[in-house]
Structure formats: C-alpha cells, structure tokens
C-alpha cells in the first residue's frame, strides 16, 4: 500500500500521483499531514493516525514537511516499517535552503555562492557579495519569499516584506546575470534523470517559477548538468528531487534542491512522467 502525503503546499503533486496510481492499478492511501499524529506506547511501539484513522502503508511518496512538525514525527515512525522514498531528514534538509547549501558544500557539489545570515547581517553580506543580490528566507516555495535587490534600498524593502513572517535565517546569493530569468529544472527519481525543462520568466518577472507565469520547454541536460543533479540529490540523501541548475559563465551550478517538486506543469510535455515518479515510490 502506497501512502501519498497531502498538504496545502503541494496539493497538485498528491492529486497527480493518485491519478497515476488509479491508472496503474496501484493501491494507495492518502496521508493527511496536517492531522497526522503518532502515539508511542510504554514499550516504544508507535501507531500513526490521521483524520481517516490508522495509517498502515508499506511505502510513502515524497512530501513537503516544513510547517507540520507533528507529521515529521509521524513519518519517522512510519519509516520503522515502510519505505520512504525520501527519508525524513533528507526532506527537511531540502526544505531548508541554508541546510541545502551546507550539505552541498560538504559534498563538494558546485553551487551558486551562498551566504547565510540573520536579518541584521544582511546588509553587510550583500555589500560583500556585490549588488545585485538575491535574498530569500530559508523556507518557501514558488518564489514567495525570494526578492532581487539592485541596491541597499531595495534590500531594505525586501527585509521589511519578510519581517511579518517572523524570525528566519536568510540566504543571500549573487544574481547570475548571464542566466537572468531562466532556470534549468532537472528531475531525478529512481536513480536517474527522468525529465528536465528550461524555464523562462514572463514579461518583467525575473523569477522563473511556472506558478508565476514562466514558460518551459523540455530539454536534454548536458552530461555535466545531469551529473550535478545526481550529485545534489545524493548529497542531501534524497531518492527523488528537483534540482534547479543555473548555467553560469564558469559552468553549471546548483541553485536549489526540492524534495517534492511540483512536476504537474511538465505532464503536458511528458505524459508518462507521473508513472515514472509513481513507480519509483516503492523499492
């Protein structure tokens, strides 16, 4: 039985996998992360529940875990007896852009230079990097907490927009001007690259998120780009991930890694992608 986690951050992925499972005749059970709980008995045995009742699965598809701390512990308990396509710690690391940078650095994976600071250190870090810079909260999706700052005044406005969300470490990176408005998204699952697309921002938007109107076309990554994507997911301990790669003047560099990339926008271009992802969810 395959467990398909669902939460408000990635509803399309869960729906896509459920549709693919129905078509392939694969039994599955939705796992509602916002209501997931785990009970530990006196002897340490664990029972995991959600709003629908006890969760009894043999495998678990990828999920966005940030924002659901109880679900994190529930999935850890499920991992005692079920195969998790992405181990819990790997998923948490990918959700955290600062942790991703640290693990990529430890593994020697080439990445966009990254500085991690508190709010008070952002101005000095940006000056050291040199404008324009890109500043991000460590957690976020679809470009929500990502801003470009051409100077100190724009950086100040970005920090003011971030502040209402509360404390957070920040990630600062130099803007790769030669690839502005574009990102190569490489999907690695089941030990192989199954899809890659070049995403291009629309109009005056510089962020290349499809959710923000970016267009995309399927491409074949170079051997160096594919190798970089494999190295990135391995560095985080993922079995499934979407690696964002920038083509810089010095060669490809990893920008971010996503443990539960929204690949639904790729399906019209690659109809068998849901089945490829689904089949990799079980060992």
The 8 nearest C-alpha neighbors of each residue, nearest first, counted from 0:
[[1, 56, 27, 57, 26, 2, 58, 28],
 [2, 0, 27, 58, 59, 56, 57, 28],
 [1, 3, 59, 28, 27, 29, 56, 30],
 [2, 4, 29, 60, 30, 59, 13, 28],
 [5, 3, 30, 29, 62, 31, 32, 2],
 [4, 6, 31, 13, 10, 32, 30, 3],
 [5, 7, 8, 32, 9, 10, 33, 31],
 [6, 8, 9, 10, 5, 33, 32, 11],
 [9, 7, 6, 10, 63, 5, 140, 11],
 [8, 10, 11, 12, 7, 6, 5, 13],
 [11, 9, 13, 12, 7, 5, 6, 14],
 [10, 12, 14, 13, 9, 15, 263, 261],
 [11, 13, 15, 14, 10, 9, 261, 16],
 [14, 12, 16, 10, 15, 11, 5, 17],
 [13, 15, 11, 17, 12, 16, 18, 10],
 [16, 14, 12, 18, 13, 17, 11, 19],
 [15, 17, 19, 13, 18, 14, 20, 12],
 [18, 16, 20, 14, 19, 15, 13, 21],
 [19, 17, 21, 15, 20, 16, 14, 22],
 [18, 20, 16, 22, 17, 21, 274, 273],
 [21, 19, 25, 17, 23, 22, 18, 24],
 [20, 22, 18, 24, 19, 23, 17, 25],
 [23, 21, 19, 20, 24, 18, 25, 17],
 [24, 22, 20, 25, 21, 19, 274, 18],
 [23, 25, 21, 22, 20, 26, 19, 27],
 [24, 26, 20, 23, 21, 27, 1, 0],
 [27, 25, 0, 1, 24, 20, 28, 21],
 [28, 26, 1, 0, 2, 25, 29, 3],
 [27, 29, 2, 1, 3, 30, 0, 26],
 [30, 28, 3, 2, 4, 31, 27, 5],
 [29, 31, 4, 3, 2, 32, 5, 28],
 [32, 30, 5, 33, 34, 4, 49, 35],
 [31, 33, 35, 34, 70, 6, 30, 5],
 [34, 32, 31, 35, 67, 6, 70, 49],
 [35, 33, 49, 32, 31, 50, 36, 70],
 [34, 36, 49, 32, 70, 48, 33, 31],
 [37, 35, 48, 47, 73, 69, 49, 34],
 [36, 38, 47, 73, 46, 48, 45, 39],
 [37, 39, 46, 45, 47, 40, 36, 44],
 [38, 40, 45, 43, 44, 37, 46, 41],
 [41, 39, 43, 44, 42, 45, 38, 46],
 [42, 40, 43, 39, 44, 45, 38, 46],
 [41, 43, 40, 44, 39, 45, 38, 46],
 [44, 42, 40, 41, 39, 45, 38, 46],
 [43, 45, 40, 39, 42, 46, 41, 38],
 [44, 46, 39, 38, 76, 43, 40, 37],
 [47, 45, 38, 37, 48, 39, 44, 53],
 [46, 48, 37, 54, 36, 53, 73, 38],
 [49, 47, 53, 36, 52, 54, 35, 37],
 [48, 50, 35, 34, 52, 51, 31, 36],
 [49, 51, 52, 34, 48, 31, 35, 53],
 [52, 50, 49, 53, 48, 31, 54, 30],
 [51, 53, 48, 49, 50, 54, 47, 55],
 [54, 52, 48, 47, 55, 49, 51, 46],
 [53, 55, 48, 47, 56, 52, 49, 30],
 [56, 54, 53, 57, 0, 47, 2, 77],
 [57, 55, 0, 58, 2, 1, 54, 81],
 [56, 58, 81, 0, 1, 82, 80, 55],
 [59, 57, 82, 1, 81, 83, 56, 281],
 [58, 60, 2, 83, 1, 3, 84, 82],
 [59, 61, 3, 280, 84, 2, 83, 62],
 [62, 60, 259, 85, 84, 59, 258, 63],
 [63, 61, 259, 4, 64, 60, 258, 5],
 [62, 64, 259, 65, 9, 8, 258, 94],
 [65, 63, 67, 62, 66, 91, 71, 90],
 [66, 64, 67, 63, 94, 91, 68, 138],
 [65, 67, 68, 64, 63, 33, 70, 69],
 [66, 68, 70, 69, 65, 64, 33, 71],
 [69, 67, 71, 70, 66, 72, 65, 64],
 [70, 68, 71, 72, 67, 36, 73, 35],
 [69, 71, 73, 35, 67, 72, 68, 32],
 [72, 70, 68, 74, 69, 73, 75, 64],
 [73, 71, 75, 70, 69, 74, 76, 68],
 [72, 74, 70, 37, 76, 75, 71, 36],
 [73, 75, 77, 76, 71, 72, 70, 78],
 [76, 74, 72, 78, 73, 77, 71, 87],
 [75, 77, 73, 74, 78, 79, 72, 45],
 [78, 76, 74, 79, 75, 81, 80, 73],
 [77, 79, 81, 75, 76, 80, 74, 82],
 [80, 78, 77, 76, 81, 75, 82, 74],
 [79, 81, 78, 77, 57, 82, 76, 56],
 [82, 80, 57, 58, 78, 77, 79, 83],
 [81, 83, 58, 57, 59, 78, 84, 281],
 [84, 82, 59, 85, 86, 58, 78, 81],
 [83, 85, 280, 60, 238, 61, 59, 82],
 [84, 86, 237, 83, 238, 61, 90, 87],
 [87, 85, 89, 83, 88, 90, 84, 237],
 [86, 88, 90, 89, 91, 85, 75, 71],
 [89, 87, 91, 90, 86, 92, 236, 85],
 [90, 88, 92, 236, 86, 87, 235, 91],
 [89, 91, 93, 87, 92, 88, 258, 85],
 [90, 92, 94, 88, 93, 89, 87, 64],
 [93, 91, 89, 95, 98, 94, 90, 99],
 [92, 94, 90, 95, 91, 99, 257, 258],
 [93, 95, 91, 92, 138, 90, 96, 65],
 [96, 94, 92, 98, 93, 137, 138, 97],
 [97, 95, 137, 99, 98, 100, 94, 138],
 [96, 98, 100, 99, 95, 137, 115, 101],
 [99, 97, 101, 95, 92, 100, 96, 102],
 [98, 100, 96, 102, 97, 101, 93, 92],
 [99, 101, 97, 103, 98, 102, 104, 96],
 [102, 100, 98, 104, 99, 103, 105, 97],
 [101, 103, 105, 99, 104, 100, 234, 106],
 [104, 102, 108, 100, 106, 105, 101, 234],
 [103, 105, 107, 101, 102, 106, 108, 100],
 [104, 106, 102, 103, 107, 101, 108, 234],
 [107, 105, 103, 104, 108, 234, 102, 230],
 [106, 108, 104, 105, 103, 109, 102, 234],
 [109, 107, 103, 106, 104, 110, 231, 230],
 [110, 108, 252, 107, 253, 111, 103, 227],
 [111, 109, 253, 252, 254, 112, 108, 103],
 [110, 112, 252, 254, 253, 113, 172, 109],
 [113, 111, 172, 110, 114, 173, 171, 100],
 [112, 114, 172, 171, 111, 170, 115, 100],
 [113, 115, 171, 170, 116, 172, 112, 124],
 [114, 116, 170, 169, 97, 171, 113, 168],
 [117, 115, 169, 120, 168, 121, 114, 118],
 [116, 118, 168, 120, 119, 169, 121, 167],
 [117, 119, 121, 120, 116, 169, 168, 158],
 [120, 118, 117, 121, 122, 116, 123, 124],
 [121, 119, 117, 118, 116, 123, 122, 124],
 [120, 122, 124, 118, 123, 119, 125, 116],
 [123, 121, 125, 124, 120, 126, 151, 119],
 [122, 124, 126, 125, 121, 120, 127, 119],
 [125, 123, 127, 121, 126, 122, 120, 128],
 [126, 124, 128, 122, 127, 123, 129, 121],
 [127, 125, 129, 123, 124, 128, 122, 130],
 [126, 128, 124, 125, 129, 123, 122, 130],
 [129, 127, 125, 126, 124, 173, 130, 132],
 [130, 128, 126, 127, 125, 131, 132, 173],
 [131, 129, 132, 149, 150, 125, 128, 126],
 [130, 132, 149, 148, 174, 129, 173, 150],
 [133, 131, 173, 130, 174, 148, 172, 147],
 [132, 134, 147, 172, 171, 146, 174, 173],
 [133, 135, 171, 146, 170, 145, 147, 132],
 [136, 134, 145, 170, 144, 169, 137, 146],
 [135, 137, 169, 138, 144, 170, 167, 168],
 [136, 138, 96, 95, 169, 97, 168, 135],
 [139, 137, 95, 136, 94, 96, 140, 65],
 [138, 140, 144, 143, 137, 136, 142, 141],
 [139, 141, 142, 143, 138, 144, 8, 94],
 [142, 140, 143, 208, 210, 139, 211, 209],
 [141, 143, 145, 140, 144, 208, 206, 139],
 [144, 142, 141, 145, 140, 139, 146, 135],
 [143, 145, 135, 142, 136, 139, 146, 161],
 [146, 144, 135, 142, 143, 134, 136, 133],
 [147, 145, 134, 133, 157, 135, 148, 144],
 [148, 146, 133, 132, 134, 149, 131, 145],
 [149, 147, 153, 154, 132, 150, 131, 133],
 [148, 150, 131, 130, 153, 132, 147, 151],
 [151, 149, 148, 153, 152, 130, 154, 131],
 [150, 152, 154, 153, 155, 122, 148, 149],
 [151, 153, 155, 154, 150, 156, 148, 149],
 [154, 152, 148, 156, 155, 150, 151, 157],
 [153, 155, 151, 148, 157, 152, 156, 158],
 [156, 154, 152, 158, 153, 157, 151, 159],
 [155, 157, 159, 153, 154, 158, 160, 152],
 [158, 156, 154, 160, 159, 155, 153, 146],
 [159, 157, 161, 155, 160, 156, 162, 154],
 [158, 160, 156, 162, 157, 161, 155, 163],
 [161, 159, 157, 158, 162, 156, 163, 164],
 [162, 160, 158, 159, 163, 164, 157, 144],
 [161, 163, 159, 164, 165, 160, 158, 166],
 [164, 162, 165, 161, 160, 159, 166, 158],
 [165, 163, 162, 161, 166, 167, 160, 136],
 [164, 166, 163, 162, 167, 161, 168, 136],
 [167, 165, 164, 168, 162, 118, 117, 163],
 [168, 166, 169, 136, 165, 137, 117, 118],
 [167, 169, 117, 116, 137, 136, 115, 170],
 [170, 168, 136, 116, 115, 137, 135, 117],
 [169, 171, 115, 135, 114, 134, 137, 136],
 [172, 170, 134, 114, 133, 113, 115, 135],
 [173, 171, 113, 133, 132, 112, 174, 114],
 [174, 172, 132, 133, 175, 128, 131, 171],
 [173, 175, 132, 176, 133, 131, 172, 179],
 [176, 174, 177, 178, 179, 173, 247, 245],
 [175, 177, 179, 178, 174, 247, 180, 173],
 [176, 178, 175, 179, 247, 248, 246, 174],
 [179, 177, 176, 181, 175, 246, 180, 247],
 [180, 178, 176, 181, 177, 175, 205, 174],
 [179, 181, 205, 200, 207, 206, 199, 178],
 [182, 180, 199, 198, 179, 207, 178, 200],
 [183, 181, 198, 245, 197, 244, 184, 243],
 [182, 184, 197, 244, 243, 196, 245, 198],
 [183, 185, 243, 196, 195, 242, 182, 244],
 [186, 184, 195, 242, 241, 194, 183, 187],
 [187, 185, 241, 194, 192, 193, 240, 195],
 [188, 186, 192, 191, 240, 239, 193, 241],
 [189, 187, 239, 190, 191, 238, 279, 192],
 [188, 190, 279, 191, 238, 239, 187, 276],
 [189, 191, 188, 187, 238, 192, 229, 239],
 [192, 190, 187, 188, 189, 193, 229, 186],
 [191, 193, 187, 186, 194, 188, 185, 225],
 [192, 194, 186, 187, 191, 188, 195, 275],
 [195, 193, 186, 192, 185, 196, 217, 187],
 [194, 196, 185, 184, 218, 217, 186, 219],
 [197, 195, 217, 218, 216, 184, 183, 215],
 [196, 198, 183, 215, 216, 182, 217, 184],
 [197, 199, 215, 182, 181, 214, 207, 196],
 [200, 198, 181, 213, 214, 207, 180, 215],
 [199, 201, 213, 207, 180, 205, 206, 204],
 [202, 200, 213, 204, 212, 203, 199, 214],
 [201, 203, 204, 200, 205, 213, 212, 199],
 [202, 204, 205, 201, 200, 180, 206, 212],
 [205, 203, 202, 201, 206, 200, 180, 207],
 [204, 206, 180, 200, 207, 203, 179, 201],
 [207, 205, 180, 204, 208, 200, 142, 211],
 [206, 208, 200, 213, 199, 180, 181, 198],
 [209, 207, 210, 211, 213, 206, 141, 142],
 [208, 210, 213, 212, 211, 207, 214, 198],
 [209, 211, 208, 212, 141, 213, 207, 142],
 [212, 210, 209, 208, 213, 207, 206, 141],
 [211, 213, 209, 210, 201, 214, 200, 208],
 [212, 214, 200, 209, 201, 199, 207, 208],
 [215, 213, 199, 198, 209, 212, 200, 201],
 [216, 214, 198, 197, 196, 199, 213, 217],
 [215, 217, 196, 197, 218, 198, 214, 268],
 [216, 218, 196, 195, 197, 215, 268, 219],
 [219, 217, 196, 195, 220, 216, 197, 194],
 [218, 220, 195, 221, 217, 196, 194, 225],
 [221, 219, 224, 225, 218, 222, 195, 185],
 [220, 222, 224, 223, 225, 219, 226, 218],
 [221, 223, 225, 224, 226, 220, 227, 219],
 [222, 224, 226, 221, 225, 227, 251, 220],
 [225, 223, 227, 221, 226, 222, 220, 251],
 [226, 224, 228, 222, 227, 223, 220, 221],
 [227, 225, 223, 229, 224, 228, 222, 230],
 [226, 228, 224, 230, 225, 229, 231, 223],
 [229, 227, 231, 225, 230, 226, 242, 224],
 [230, 228, 226, 227, 231, 232, 233, 225],
 [229, 231, 227, 233, 228, 232, 234, 226],
 [230, 232, 228, 234, 233, 229, 227, 103],
 [233, 231, 237, 235, 234, 229, 230, 236],
 [232, 234, 236, 230, 231, 235, 237, 229],
 [235, 233, 231, 232, 236, 103, 106, 230],
 [236, 234, 232, 233, 89, 237, 102, 231],
 [235, 237, 233, 89, 234, 232, 238, 86],
 [238, 236, 232, 85, 239, 235, 89, 233],
 [237, 239, 85, 84, 188, 189, 236, 240],
 [240, 238, 188, 237, 187, 258, 85, 189],
 [241, 239, 258, 257, 187, 186, 259, 232],
 [240, 242, 186, 257, 260, 185, 256, 187],
 [241, 243, 256, 185, 184, 228, 255, 244],
 [244, 242, 184, 255, 254, 183, 253, 256],
 [243, 245, 253, 183, 254, 252, 182, 242],
 [246, 244, 252, 251, 182, 247, 183, 253],
 [245, 247, 251, 250, 178, 252, 244, 248],
 [248, 246, 250, 249, 251, 245, 177, 175],
 [247, 249, 250, 246, 177, 251, 175, 178],
 [250, 248, 247, 251, 246, 252, 245, 109],
 [249, 251, 247, 248, 246, 252, 245, 223],
 [252, 250, 246, 245, 247, 224, 244, 253],
 [251, 253, 110, 245, 109, 244, 111, 254],
 [254, 252, 110, 244, 255, 243, 111, 109],
 [253, 255, 243, 244, 111, 110, 252, 245],
 [256, 254, 243, 253, 242, 257, 96, 244],
 [255, 257, 242, 241, 93, 243, 258, 240],
 [258, 256, 241, 260, 240, 259, 93, 242],
 [257, 259, 240, 90, 93, 260, 239, 241],
 [258, 260, 62, 257, 61, 63, 240, 261],
 [261, 259, 257, 241, 262, 258, 240, 12],
 [260, 262, 263, 12, 259, 9, 11, 264],
 [263, 261, 265, 264, 260, 266, 12, 272],
 [262, 264, 265, 266, 261, 12, 11, 15],
 [263, 265, 262, 266, 267, 261, 209, 268],
 [266, 264, 263, 268, 262, 267, 269, 272],
 [265, 267, 269, 270, 268, 263, 264, 272],
 [268, 266, 269, 265, 270, 264, 263, 271],
 [267, 269, 266, 265, 270, 217, 216, 264],
 [268, 270, 266, 267, 271, 272, 265, 194],
 [271, 269, 266, 272, 267, 268, 273, 265],
 [270, 272, 274, 269, 273, 275, 266, 276],
 [271, 273, 275, 274, 270, 269, 266, 276],
 [274, 272, 276, 275, 271, 19, 277, 16],
 [273, 275, 277, 276, 272, 271, 19, 278],
 [276, 274, 272, 278, 273, 277, 271, 279],
 [275, 277, 273, 279, 274, 278, 272, 188],
 [278, 276, 274, 280, 279, 275, 273, 16],
 [279, 277, 275, 280, 276, 274, 281, 189],
 [278, 280, 189, 276, 277, 281, 188, 275],
 [281, 279, 277, 60, 84, 278, 276, 59],
 [280, 282, 279, 58, 278, 82, 84, 1],
 [281, 280, 279, 82, 84, 58, 278, 189]]
